[in-house]
Amino acid sequence: RNLDRPLRDAMTSKNLVTAPMGTTLDEAEAILGKHRIEKLPVVDNDGTLRGLITVKDIHKRREFPNSNKDQHGRLRVAAAIGAANYRDRARALVDAGVDVLVVDTAHGHSEGVLEATSVVREMFPDVQLVAGNIATREGARALVERGVDAVKVGVGPGSICTTRVVTGVGVPQLTAIFDAVEGAGDVPVIADGGIKYSGDIVKALAAGASSVMMGSMLAGTEESPGESLLLEGRRFKMIRGMGSLAAMQDGSADRYFQEGEMSAKKLVPEGIEGRVPYKGPVSDVLFQMVGGLRSGMGYVGCSDIEQLRTEAEFVRITAAGLRESHPHDVTITREAPNYSL
């Protein structure tokens, strides 16, 4: 390839099929089909190139009709920052076109995080802002007062998190959701962690959360970044908590207010490293999760998530009731795609 070759020598200049600005994807599809081409340049009144519509764009719209896109058809992107160097990081992300900023720390109800949230909100009033994590009514209220668009809830509920046993601090996730929803008022609450089965998603939403975040549930999928390994004929994927030694040494130490310290002997981890069974494509896992959510909503008579959030009722059960809720008195001979011990 000659990288010094001028564009005018490489681009098509004759018999070029173009479309004016404002052309919809439906109109573009008709033009592409009529002329049997795969790419359609979009030009303004002066003939200046302003964009490009491809057959791939059409196929993606059909394959992923519910994808979250902005007004320009681009996938929306959120990015996390900590409570250190947040000004420069936030500005760089906004300049890159990020849609949502997340002030993401292990202790969102602290002076440094509250200050960072206030500053970022003032710097970028038009960018959506999420902050956390918190686990109390007061923590949610404090973040809402700083102008966040959503609050992230969860201190220690994750499968790879050791915060509660290392620090003695934390609130059971369902209780934390209840309290945070009360403190946040009309601001959405994101339930971060503690999801093991699809029924846990139903419970989190019924407690008032607007959405959930899942880590270990998706860690075993093909698309997850963890390293794959074979052990006794079974495939696994590695997973590590943000508070694990490896993750902290790779840059997440500031999330636990231990930035600047790289020696393993000087870091105090709040997470572990482990492995989870390989689960295949993430679409298969999400299919089971959505199916369980829909079934749960059907059982309680809710037609949409908002109704589930506001009208569902809880019943307190005992440890015996919890054991009864799981398969019992049998030996599982074939695992279900949505259940494992």
Residue frames as qw, qx, qy, qz and C-alpha x, y, z in Angstrom:
[[0.000, 0.886, 0.463, 0.000, 0.00, 0.00, 0.00],
 [0.396, 0.315, -0.010, 0.863, 1.23, 3.46, -0.91],
 [0.255, -0.700, -0.537, 0.397, 0.29, 5.66, 2.04],
 [0.167, -0.433, 0.102, 0.880, 1.57, 8.74, 0.20],
 [0.125, 0.336, 0.728, 0.585, -0.91, 8.29, -2.64],
 [0.226, -0.004, 0.105, -0.969, -3.34, 11.26, -2.86],
 [0.426, 0.304, 0.738, -0.426, -6.98, 10.51, -2.09],
 [0.524, 0.581, -0.054, -0.621, -8.07, 11.96, -5.43],
 [0.337, 0.430, -0.775, -0.318, -6.17, 9.15, -7.17],
 [0.003, 0.014, -0.984, 0.179, -7.79, 6.42, -5.07],
 [0.367, 0.379, 0.593, -0.608, -11.41, 7.57, -4.78],
 [0.343, 0.474, 0.738, 0.335, -14.09, 7.02, -7.42],
 [0.015, -0.394, -0.022, 0.919, -14.78, 10.24, -9.28],
 [0.340, 0.098, -0.518, -0.779, -17.03, 9.21, -12.18],
 [0.607, -0.237, -0.628, -0.425, -20.56, 7.77, -12.22],
 [0.161, 0.044, -0.755, 0.634, -20.68, 8.23, -8.46],
 [0.434, -0.592, -0.580, -0.353, -24.00, 7.58, -6.71],
 [0.162, 0.103, -0.514, 0.836, -24.51, 9.93, -3.76],
 [0.282, -0.690, -0.663, -0.076, -27.25, 10.97, -1.38],
 [0.012, -0.692, 0.076, -0.717, -28.05, 14.39, 0.09],
 [0.077, 0.115, -0.705, 0.696, -27.77, 15.18, 3.78],
 [0.540, 0.007, 0.316, -0.780, -30.87, 14.14, 5.69],
 [0.653, 0.129, -0.640, -0.384, -31.29, 10.88, 3.78],
 [0.748, -0.366, 0.379, -0.403, -32.89, 8.25, 6.03],
 [0.317, -0.317, 0.888, 0.102, -31.67, 4.68, 6.27],
 [0.632, 0.418, 0.632, -0.161, -34.82, 3.47, 4.51],
 [0.481, 0.843, -0.052, -0.236, -34.15, 5.84, 1.62],
 [0.037, -0.696, 0.696, 0.172, -30.49, 4.84, 1.57],
 [0.555, -0.049, 0.830, -0.017, -31.43, 1.17, 1.46],
 [0.655, 0.636, 0.371, -0.170, -33.60, 1.80, -1.60],
 [0.307, 0.869, -0.339, -0.188, -30.75, 3.64, -3.37],
 [0.276, -0.511, 0.810, 0.080, -28.22, 0.92, -2.51],
 [0.633, 0.188, 0.748, -0.069, -30.55, -1.77, -3.82],
 [0.574, 0.768, 0.158, -0.236, -31.43, 0.11, -6.99],
 [0.346, 0.831, -0.430, -0.069, -27.81, 0.65, -8.01],
 [0.978, -0.032, -0.167, 0.122, -26.48, -2.63, -6.55],
 [0.342, 0.603, -0.445, 0.567, -23.79, -0.92, -4.50],
 [0.677, -0.378, -0.563, 0.286, -22.64, -1.37, -0.89],
 [0.372, -0.394, -0.248, 0.803, -21.55, 2.16, 0.02],
 [0.140, 0.813, 0.448, 0.345, -23.41, 5.45, -0.35],
 [0.358, -0.007, -0.198, 0.913, -21.54, 8.76, 0.18],
 [0.076, -0.854, -0.501, 0.116, -23.59, 11.54, 1.77],
 [0.408, 0.139, 0.104, 0.897, -22.78, 15.01, 0.40],
 [0.044, 0.646, 0.374, -0.664, -23.98, 18.56, 1.00],
 [0.484, 0.816, 0.261, -0.180, -25.18, 21.08, -1.59],
 [0.106, 0.859, -0.437, -0.243, -21.58, 21.93, -2.49],
 [0.865, 0.331, -0.376, -0.034, -20.68, 18.31, -3.14],
 [0.014, 0.589, -0.702, 0.400, -18.55, 18.06, 0.00],
 [0.624, -0.114, -0.773, 0.002, -18.46, 14.61, 1.60],
 [0.393, -0.529, 0.289, -0.694, -20.33, 14.64, 4.92],
 [0.655, -0.246, 0.623, -0.349, -20.80, 10.97, 5.69],
 [0.342, 0.258, -0.839, -0.336, -21.06, 7.41, 4.43],
 [0.784, -0.066, 0.346, -0.510, -23.89, 4.89, 4.65],
 [0.153, 0.343, -0.903, -0.211, -23.04, 1.23, 4.08],
 [0.713, -0.146, -0.571, -0.379, -24.98, -1.99, 3.66],
 [0.474, -0.055, -0.749, 0.459, -23.49, -3.02, 7.00],
 [0.157, -0.052, 0.342, -0.925, -25.30, -0.10, 8.66],
 [0.662, -0.077, -0.274, -0.694, -28.60, -1.42, 7.31],
 [0.715, -0.051, -0.698, -0.001, -27.89, -4.97, 8.45],
 [0.272, 0.016, -0.663, 0.697, -26.91, -3.83, 11.95],
 [0.380, -0.101, 0.149, -0.908, -30.11, -1.84, 12.30],
 [0.780, -0.080, -0.398, -0.477, -32.13, -4.94, 11.48],
 [0.687, 0.010, -0.687, 0.237, -30.06, -7.29, 13.63],
 [0.353, -0.254, -0.564, 0.702, -29.93, -4.96, 16.66],
 [0.078, -0.680, -0.435, -0.585, -33.15, -2.89, 16.56],
 [0.524, -0.811, -0.255, -0.045, -32.99, -2.13, 20.30],
 [0.671, 0.014, -0.171, 0.722, -29.37, -0.96, 20.41],
 [0.224, -0.865, -0.263, 0.364, -28.89, 2.26, 22.35],
 [0.544, 0.285, 0.254, 0.747, -27.80, 4.91, 19.84],
 [0.085, -0.529, -0.175, 0.826, -27.51, 8.68, 19.81],
 [0.470, 0.731, 0.214, -0.445, -29.03, 11.07, 17.27],
 [0.259, 0.690, -0.558, -0.381, -26.15, 10.35, 14.89],
 [0.930, 0.160, -0.252, -0.214, -26.70, 6.59, 14.95],
 [0.367, 0.479, -0.715, 0.352, -23.64, 5.91, 17.09],
 [0.695, -0.377, -0.601, 0.117, -23.71, 3.49, 20.01],
 [0.320, -0.868, 0.111, -0.362, -23.88, 5.35, 23.30],
 [0.700, 0.177, -0.518, 0.458, -20.78, 5.06, 25.47],
 [0.516, -0.839, 0.027, -0.173, -20.26, 5.51, 29.21],
 [0.643, 0.367, -0.469, 0.482, -16.83, 5.80, 30.82],
 [0.666, -0.681, -0.275, 0.128, -15.71, 5.71, 34.44],
 [0.283, 0.644, -0.366, 0.609, -13.45, 8.12, 36.29],
 [0.606, -0.353, -0.591, 0.398, -12.26, 8.07, 39.87],
 [0.282, -0.933, -0.206, 0.088, -11.84, 10.73, 42.52],
 [0.493, -0.562, 0.299, 0.593, -8.23, 11.40, 41.47],
 [0.164, -0.235, 0.543, 0.789, -7.23, 13.44, 38.40],
 [0.363, 0.532, 0.759, -0.093, -10.90, 13.53, 37.50],
 [0.230, 0.792, 0.040, -0.564, -10.84, 16.96, 35.83],
 [0.088, 0.535, -0.662, -0.517, -8.40, 16.02, 33.07],
 [0.188, 0.062, 0.971, 0.135, -9.88, 12.57, 32.62],
 [0.335, 0.627, 0.618, -0.335, -13.45, 13.85, 32.40],
 [0.253, 0.761, -0.151, -0.578, -12.50, 16.55, 29.90],
 [0.012, -0.369, 0.825, 0.428, -10.62, 14.06, 27.70],
 [0.245, 0.272, 0.930, -0.012, -13.59, 11.70, 27.70],
 [0.323, 0.739, 0.397, -0.439, -16.09, 14.43, 26.88],
 [0.155, 0.679, -0.427, -0.576, -13.84, 15.68, 24.08],
 [0.075, -0.161, 0.936, 0.303, -13.84, 12.12, 22.73],
 [0.487, -0.109, -0.454, -0.738, -17.65, 12.16, 22.62],
 [0.157, -0.139, -0.933, 0.292, -18.61, 10.10, 25.67],
 [0.367, -0.525, -0.482, -0.598, -22.34, 10.12, 26.47],
 [0.696, -0.673, -0.157, -0.195, -22.21, 9.32, 30.20],
 [0.242, 0.546, -0.632, 0.493, -19.57, 9.92, 32.88],
 [0.816, -0.450, -0.350, -0.095, -19.48, 7.61, 35.89],
 [0.082, -0.683, 0.567, -0.453, -17.71, 8.67, 39.08],
 [0.912, -0.096, -0.374, -0.138, -16.94, 5.11, 40.10],
 [0.066, 0.526, -0.699, 0.480, -15.45, 4.40, 43.53],
 [0.448, -0.185, -0.864, 0.140, -15.88, 1.83, 46.28],
 [0.220, -0.541, -0.581, 0.567, -17.10, 4.53, 48.71],
 [0.159, 0.561, 0.427, 0.691, -19.32, 7.06, 46.99],
 [0.365, -0.870, -0.267, -0.196, -20.47, 8.72, 50.21],
 [0.673, -0.359, -0.082, 0.642, -17.13, 10.36, 50.99],
 [0.039, -0.842, -0.039, 0.537, -15.96, 13.96, 50.87],
 [0.210, -0.403, 0.602, 0.656, -13.59, 13.45, 47.94],
 [0.203, 0.306, 0.853, 0.370, -16.18, 11.70, 45.78],
 [0.082, 0.817, 0.531, -0.211, -18.88, 14.23, 46.59],
 [0.090, -0.755, 0.176, 0.625, -16.53, 17.07, 45.66],
 [0.215, -0.165, 0.755, 0.597, -15.51, 15.34, 42.43],
 [0.195, 0.542, 0.806, 0.137, -19.16, 14.79, 41.54],
 [0.037, 0.870, 0.290, -0.396, -20.00, 18.45, 42.13],
 [0.145, -0.616, 0.411, 0.656, -17.05, 19.66, 40.06],
 [0.218, 0.052, 0.842, 0.491, -17.75, 17.32, 37.14],
 [0.168, 0.700, 0.692, -0.057, -21.42, 18.31, 37.19],
 [0.000, 0.867, 0.057, -0.495, -20.45, 21.99, 37.02],
 [0.213, -0.440, 0.609, 0.625, -17.87, 21.38, 34.28],
 [0.125, -0.015, -0.815, -0.565, -20.23, 19.40, 32.04],
 [0.436, 0.152, 0.474, -0.750, -23.86, 20.24, 32.80],
 [0.707, 0.332, -0.195, -0.593, -25.11, 18.64, 29.57],
 [0.467, 0.271, -0.841, -0.043, -23.37, 15.26, 30.00],
 [0.821, -0.422, -0.225, -0.312, -25.24, 12.60, 31.95],
 [0.093, 0.551, -0.693, 0.456, -23.54, 11.82, 35.25],
 [0.868, -0.326, -0.348, -0.141, -23.70, 8.67, 37.37],
 [0.045, 0.624, -0.618, 0.476, -21.96, 8.33, 40.74],
 [0.905, -0.362, -0.051, -0.220, -21.43, 5.67, 43.39],
 [0.518, -0.338, -0.748, -0.241, -21.17, 3.28, 44.98],
 [0.290, -0.345, 0.433, -0.780, -23.29, 3.87, 48.04],
 [0.367, -0.187, -0.911, -0.022, -25.42, 1.63, 50.26],
 [0.113, -0.440, -0.650, 0.609, -27.48, 4.01, 52.40],
 [0.122, 0.850, 0.510, 0.052, -30.34, 6.45, 52.17],
 [0.219, -0.883, 0.050, 0.412, -28.05, 9.31, 53.18],
 [0.442, -0.287, 0.577, 0.624, -25.45, 8.39, 50.57],
 [0.319, 0.503, 0.688, 0.415, -28.01, 8.42, 47.79],
 [0.020, -0.936, -0.341, 0.091, -29.41, 11.74, 48.94],
 [0.362, -0.710, 0.236, 0.556, -25.94, 13.32, 49.09],
 [0.390, -0.028, 0.655, 0.646, -25.18, 12.34, 45.48],
 [0.183, 0.712, 0.633, 0.242, -28.57, 13.52, 44.26],
 [0.163, -0.923, -0.152, 0.315, -27.91, 16.90, 45.87],
 [0.350, -0.513, 0.452, 0.641, -24.72, 17.09, 43.77],
 [0.474, 0.578, -0.165, -0.643, -26.77, 16.82, 40.59],
 [0.191, -0.192, 0.921, 0.279, -26.26, 13.22, 39.43],
 [0.600, 0.124, -0.363, -0.702, -28.58, 11.65, 36.87],
 [0.897, -0.141, -0.381, -0.175, -28.36, 8.20, 38.49],
 [0.396, -0.662, 0.567, -0.289, -26.99, 6.61, 41.66],
 [0.692, 0.230, -0.683, -0.035, -25.05, 3.34, 41.73],
 [0.672, -0.526, 0.294, -0.431, -25.78, 1.09, 44.72],
 [0.974, 0.008, -0.223, 0.045, -23.71, -1.74, 46.12],
 [0.063, -0.752, 0.604, -0.257, -20.96, -2.07, 48.74],
 [0.228, -0.386, 0.880, -0.159, -19.63, -5.61, 48.83],
 [0.813, 0.148, 0.362, -0.432, -22.39, -7.70, 47.17],
 [0.611, 0.577, -0.467, -0.273, -20.28, -8.92, 44.23],
 [0.994, -0.075, -0.073, -0.010, -19.16, -12.54, 43.98],
 [0.763, 0.250, -0.220, 0.555, -15.49, -11.53, 43.81],
 [0.054, -0.740, 0.167, -0.649, -15.68, -8.74, 46.42],
 [0.637, -0.240, -0.621, 0.388, -14.28, -9.08, 49.95],
 [0.003, -0.537, 0.123, -0.834, -15.03, -5.54, 51.16],
 [0.658, -0.572, -0.112, -0.476, -17.50, -6.62, 53.83],
 [0.916, -0.325, -0.168, 0.168, -15.22, -9.18, 55.47],
 [0.620, 0.230, -0.173, 0.730, -12.03, -7.14, 55.08],
 [0.047, 0.369, -0.123, 0.920, -13.46, -3.83, 56.31],
 [0.052, -0.363, -0.798, 0.479, -16.55, -4.87, 58.24],
 [0.247, 0.418, 0.088, -0.870, -18.57, -2.40, 56.16],
 [0.167, -0.036, -0.767, -0.618, -21.50, -3.02, 53.85],
 [0.560, 0.139, 0.384, -0.720, -25.25, -3.48, 53.62],
 [0.488, 0.220, 0.838, 0.106, -27.12, -6.49, 52.19],
 [0.126, 0.035, 0.502, 0.855, -27.89, -5.51, 48.61],
 [0.144, -0.597, -0.704, -0.356, -31.68, -5.69, 48.72],
 [0.343, -0.759, -0.388, 0.395, -31.76, -3.54, 51.85],
 [0.316, -0.357, 0.194, 0.857, -29.33, -1.10, 50.25],
 [0.055, 0.308, 0.629, 0.712, -31.57, -0.81, 47.19],
 [0.244, -0.743, -0.622, -0.037, -34.65, -0.12, 49.31],
 [0.372, -0.708, -0.183, 0.572, -32.85, 2.59, 51.27],
 [0.299, -0.186, 0.371, 0.859, -31.16, 4.17, 48.25],
 [0.017, 0.502, 0.675, 0.540, -34.43, 4.38, 46.31],
 [0.285, -0.821, -0.473, 0.145, -35.98, 6.21, 49.24],
 [0.385, -0.631, 0.040, 0.672, -33.06, 8.64, 49.42],
 [0.303, -0.030, 0.535, 0.788, -32.78, 9.18, 45.66],
 [0.384, 0.510, 0.262, -0.723, -36.40, 10.14, 45.10],
 [0.737, 0.602, 0.151, -0.269, -37.09, 10.37, 41.36],
 [0.180, 0.727, -0.633, -0.196, -33.44, 9.82, 40.38],
 [0.920, 0.137, -0.329, -0.160, -32.83, 6.32, 38.95],
 [0.542, -0.599, 0.582, -0.089, -30.96, 3.77, 41.05],
 [0.692, 0.425, -0.572, -0.119, -28.60, 1.21, 39.50],
 [0.850, -0.432, 0.273, -0.127, -28.23, -2.04, 41.47],
 [0.438, 0.680, -0.587, 0.032, -24.56, -2.98, 41.10],
 [0.169, 0.347, -0.890, 0.242, -23.71, -6.54, 42.11],
 [0.426, -0.052, 0.723, -0.541, -25.31, -9.45, 43.94],
 [0.774, 0.307, -0.087, -0.547, -27.02, -10.95, 40.89],
 [0.306, -0.293, 0.902, 0.083, -26.67, -14.74, 40.72],
 [0.286, 0.364, 0.873, 0.152, -29.95, -15.78, 39.13],
 [0.022, -0.399, -0.445, -0.801, -32.48, -14.04, 36.90],
 [0.420, -0.707, -0.567, -0.056, -34.81, -13.96, 39.90],
 [0.465, -0.465, -0.206, 0.725, -32.37, -11.61, 41.60],
 [0.109, 0.143, 0.322, 0.929, -32.92, -9.14, 38.77],
 [0.332, -0.598, -0.593, -0.425, -36.66, -9.32, 39.41],
 [0.539, -0.640, -0.437, 0.330, -36.13, -8.68, 43.12],
 [0.392, -0.219, 0.003, 0.894, -33.75, -5.77, 42.52],
 [0.064, -0.296, -0.414, -0.859, -36.20, -4.06, 40.17],
 [0.453, -0.626, -0.598, -0.212, -39.12, -4.81, 42.48],
 [0.522, -0.519, -0.344, 0.583, -37.17, -3.13, 45.29],
 [0.069, 0.931, 0.161, -0.321, -37.10, 0.05, 43.21],
 [0.394, -0.409, 0.498, 0.655, -33.94, -0.16, 41.10],
 [0.552, 0.667, -0.041, -0.498, -34.23, 1.05, 37.51],
 [0.751, 0.504, -0.424, -0.038, -31.50, -1.25, 36.19],
 [0.845, -0.466, 0.239, 0.109, -28.88, -3.75, 37.31],
 [0.297, 0.743, -0.597, -0.055, -25.17, -4.26, 36.69],
 [0.978, -0.147, 0.140, -0.047, -23.77, -7.78, 36.44],
 [0.006, 0.755, -0.646, -0.109, -20.18, -8.98, 36.60],
 [0.312, -0.260, 0.914, 0.011, -19.73, -12.68, 37.30],
 [0.682, 0.420, 0.509, -0.316, -22.99, -13.50, 35.49],
 [0.640, 0.759, -0.036, -0.114, -21.35, -12.39, 32.24],
 [0.222, -0.761, 0.589, 0.161, -17.72, -13.14, 33.05],
 [0.601, -0.120, 0.778, 0.142, -17.88, -16.63, 31.56],
 [0.658, 0.669, 0.280, -0.204, -19.16, -15.51, 28.17],
 [0.765, 0.315, 0.255, 0.500, -17.26, -15.57, 24.90],
 [0.251, 0.825, 0.094, 0.497, -17.15, -11.77, 24.74],
 [0.537, -0.842, 0.033, 0.053, -15.75, -11.21, 28.24],
 [0.319, 0.829, -0.441, 0.131, -12.09, -10.13, 28.45],
 [0.663, -0.549, 0.498, -0.109, -10.97, -12.82, 30.87],
 [0.159, 0.490, -0.832, -0.208, -8.31, -15.35, 29.90],
 [0.912, 0.001, -0.148, -0.382, -9.65, -18.79, 28.89],
 [0.046, -0.481, 0.868, -0.114, -8.25, -22.03, 30.30],
 [0.806, -0.047, -0.502, -0.310, -8.99, -25.75, 30.20],
 [0.218, -0.416, 0.748, -0.469, -9.16, -27.68, 33.47],
 [0.377, 0.039, 0.903, -0.200, -10.04, -31.39, 33.63],
 [0.199, 0.322, 0.824, 0.422, -11.73, -31.19, 30.26],
 [0.028, 0.848, 0.523, -0.085, -13.87, -28.15, 31.09],
 [0.364, 0.467, 0.097, 0.800, -13.40, -24.62, 29.82],
 [0.332, -0.752, -0.402, 0.403, -13.23, -21.71, 32.25],
 [0.305, 0.728, 0.038, 0.613, -12.63, -17.99, 32.06],
 [0.463, -0.159, -0.452, 0.746, -10.66, -15.98, 34.58],
 [0.179, -0.844, -0.311, -0.399, -12.33, -13.21, 36.56],
 [0.472, -0.087, -0.433, 0.763, -10.92, -10.69, 39.03],
 [0.162, -0.864, -0.451, 0.154, -12.46, -8.08, 41.24],
 [0.252, 0.853, -0.041, 0.455, -11.60, -4.41, 40.88],
 [0.430, -0.811, 0.311, -0.244, -10.26, -4.68, 44.41],
 [0.975, -0.070, 0.040, 0.206, -8.02, -7.69, 43.73],
 [0.518, -0.598, 0.294, 0.536, -4.26, -7.31, 43.92],
 [0.509, 0.156, 0.573, 0.623, -3.80, -7.72, 40.16],
 [0.154, 0.802, 0.469, 0.338, -6.46, -5.15, 39.28],
 [0.316, -0.922, -0.061, 0.213, -5.17, -2.66, 41.83],
 [0.538, -0.423, 0.407, 0.604, -1.64, -2.99, 40.47],
 [0.399, 0.352, 0.612, 0.585, -3.03, -2.46, 36.96],
 [0.058, 0.268, 0.151, 0.950, -4.61, 0.86, 37.90],
 [0.440, -0.602, -0.509, -0.430, -7.76, 0.42, 39.98],
 [0.480, -0.209, -0.584, 0.620, -6.12, 1.25, 43.32],
 [0.051, -0.113, 0.106, -0.987, -7.56, 4.77, 43.30],
 [0.552, -0.380, -0.509, -0.540, -11.05, 3.26, 43.40],
 [0.747, -0.485, -0.436, 0.128, -10.13, 2.09, 46.91],
 [0.182, -0.961, 0.127, -0.164, -8.23, 5.27, 47.80],
 [0.776, -0.439, 0.328, 0.313, -4.84, 3.54, 47.59],
 [0.647, 0.744, 0.003, 0.166, -3.49, 5.25, 44.47],
 [0.112, 0.865, -0.453, 0.182, 0.27, 5.61, 44.13],
 [0.521, -0.466, 0.702, -0.141, 1.08, 2.35, 45.90],
 [0.711, 0.398, -0.474, -0.335, 2.26, -0.48, 43.62],
 [0.107, 0.338, -0.908, 0.222, 3.88, -2.93, 46.04],
 [0.636, -0.275, -0.647, -0.317, 1.71, -5.99, 46.67],
 [0.489, -0.226, -0.672, 0.508, 2.83, -5.95, 50.30],
 [0.038, -0.133, -0.264, 0.954, 1.53, -2.41, 50.76],
 [0.436, -0.153, -0.399, -0.792, -1.84, -2.82, 49.05],
 [0.341, 0.072, 0.788, -0.507, -4.90, -3.96, 51.02],
 [0.192, -0.093, -0.754, -0.621, -7.07, -5.86, 48.53],
 [0.492, 0.151, 0.481, -0.710, -10.86, -5.93, 48.72],
 [0.820, 0.366, -0.081, -0.432, -11.39, -8.54, 46.04],
 [0.682, -0.253, 0.671, 0.143, -10.17, -11.87, 44.71],
 [0.376, 0.445, -0.618, -0.529, -9.18, -13.54, 41.45],
 [0.618, 0.012, 0.754, -0.223, -10.91, -16.72, 40.34],
 [0.089, 0.082, -0.784, -0.609, -12.47, -18.64, 37.48],
 [0.618, 0.259, 0.386, -0.634, -16.02, -19.21, 36.27],
 [0.598, 0.199, 0.752, 0.194, -17.36, -21.86, 33.87],
 [0.005, -0.117, 0.502, 0.857, -17.48, -20.90, 30.21],
 [0.406, 0.448, 0.606, -0.518, -21.06, -20.00, 29.20],
 [0.452, 0.457, 0.639, 0.423, -20.89, -19.38, 25.47],
 [0.153, 0.457, 0.251, 0.839, -22.13, -16.22, 23.71],
 [0.033, 0.115, 0.463, -0.878, -23.40, -13.40, 25.89],
 [0.484, -0.058, -0.313, -0.815, -26.62, -13.38, 23.85],
 [0.602, -0.200, -0.765, -0.112, -27.50, -16.84, 25.21],
 [0.309, -0.222, -0.649, 0.659, -27.03, -15.69, 28.80],
 [0.180, 0.101, 0.104, -0.973, -29.04, -12.52, 28.26],
 [0.517, -0.153, -0.604, -0.587, -31.83, -14.54, 26.62],
 [0.534, -0.316, -0.762, 0.185, -32.19, -16.56, 29.83],
 [0.176, -0.205, -0.424, 0.865, -31.98, -13.44, 32.00],
 [0.320, 0.011, -0.175, -0.931, -34.67, -11.63, 30.02],
 [0.560, -0.210, -0.716, -0.360, -36.81, -14.75, 29.96],
 [0.423, -0.310, -0.723, 0.449, -36.62, -15.08, 33.74],
 [0.013, 0.163, 0.215, -0.963, -37.45, -11.40, 34.17],
 [0.438, -0.082, -0.416, -0.792, -40.48, -11.66, 31.90],
 [0.562, -0.272, -0.777, -0.077, -41.68, -14.76, 33.69],
 [0.295, -0.264, -0.595, 0.700, -41.27, -13.09, 37.08],
 [0.197, 0.082, -0.003, -0.977, -43.23, -10.07, 35.90],
 [0.527, -0.168, -0.619, -0.557, -45.96, -12.40, 34.68],
 [0.469, -0.280, -0.794, 0.268, -46.17, -14.14, 38.06],
 [0.161, -0.390, -0.464, 0.779, -46.71, -10.84, 39.89],
 [0.251, 0.758, 0.602, 0.014, -49.03, -9.41, 37.22],
 [0.108, -0.761, 0.098, 0.632, -46.86, -6.52, 36.01],
 [0.710, 0.640, 0.280, 0.084, -46.94, -5.48, 32.36],
 [0.479, 0.742, -0.202, 0.424, -43.83, -3.30, 32.47],
 [0.601, 0.050, -0.494, 0.626, -40.79, -2.63, 34.63],
 [0.100, -0.369, 0.200, -0.902, -42.17, 0.60, 36.07],
 [0.747, -0.382, -0.177, -0.515, -45.19, -1.27, 37.39],
 [0.848, -0.097, -0.456, 0.252, -42.87, -3.89, 38.86],
 [0.356, 0.263, -0.382, 0.811, -40.86, -1.15, 40.59],
 [0.240, -0.286, 0.185, -0.909, -43.88, 0.48, 42.18],
 [0.748, -0.204, -0.076, -0.627, -46.47, -2.25, 42.79],
 [0.714, 0.081, -0.691, 0.079, -44.63, -5.48, 43.65],
 [0.620, -0.659, 0.196, -0.378, -44.91, -6.75, 47.23],
 [0.364, 0.427, -0.793, 0.236, -42.29, -8.65, 49.23],
 [0.859, -0.436, -0.108, -0.244, -42.76, -11.51, 51.68],
 [0.128, -0.683, 0.691, -0.199, -40.07, -12.30, 54.25],
 [0.932, 0.024, -0.338, -0.126, -38.96, -15.95, 54.15],
 [0.676, -0.633, 0.377, 0.005, -36.83, -18.08, 56.44],
 [0.054, -0.563, 0.786, 0.250, -33.63, -19.99, 55.72],
 [0.488, 0.132, 0.862, -0.047, -35.78, -23.11, 55.36],
 [0.541, 0.723, 0.315, -0.292, -37.86, -21.31, 52.76],
 [0.200, 0.789, -0.471, -0.339, -34.72, -20.35, 50.86],
 [0.266, -0.277, 0.913, 0.142, -33.56, -23.98, 50.80],
 [0.534, 0.419, 0.713, -0.178, -36.98, -25.03, 49.57],
 [0.403, 0.799, -0.023, -0.445, -36.75, -22.47, 46.76],
 [0.154, 0.598, -0.725, -0.305, -33.82, -24.34, 45.20],
 [0.812, 0.103, -0.524, -0.234, -33.89, -27.86, 43.75],
 [0.340, -0.493, 0.688, -0.409, -33.70, -30.34, 46.64],
 [0.754, -0.088, 0.598, -0.257, -33.76, -34.05, 47.42],
 [0.871, 0.472, 0.132, 0.032, -32.38, -34.92, 43.98],
 [0.542, -0.395, 0.413, 0.617, -29.02, -35.20, 42.27],
 [0.442, 0.773, -0.064, -0.450, -28.82, -32.89, 39.27],
 [0.769, 0.022, 0.549, 0.327, -27.78, -34.96, 36.26],
 [0.441, 0.457, 0.395, 0.663, -28.03, -32.26, 33.62],
 [0.180, -0.404, -0.236, 0.865, -27.48, -28.58, 34.32],
 [0.287, 0.832, 0.475, -0.002, -30.07, -26.05, 33.19],
 [0.491, 0.473, 0.094, 0.726, -28.78, -23.06, 31.19],
 [0.141, -0.715, 0.015, -0.685, -30.08, -20.65, 33.82],
 [0.715, -0.634, 0.127, -0.265, -29.27, -22.47, 37.06],
 [0.687, 0.281, -0.574, 0.345, -26.13, -23.69, 38.78],
 [0.694, -0.635, -0.298, 0.163, -25.18, -24.29, 42.40]]
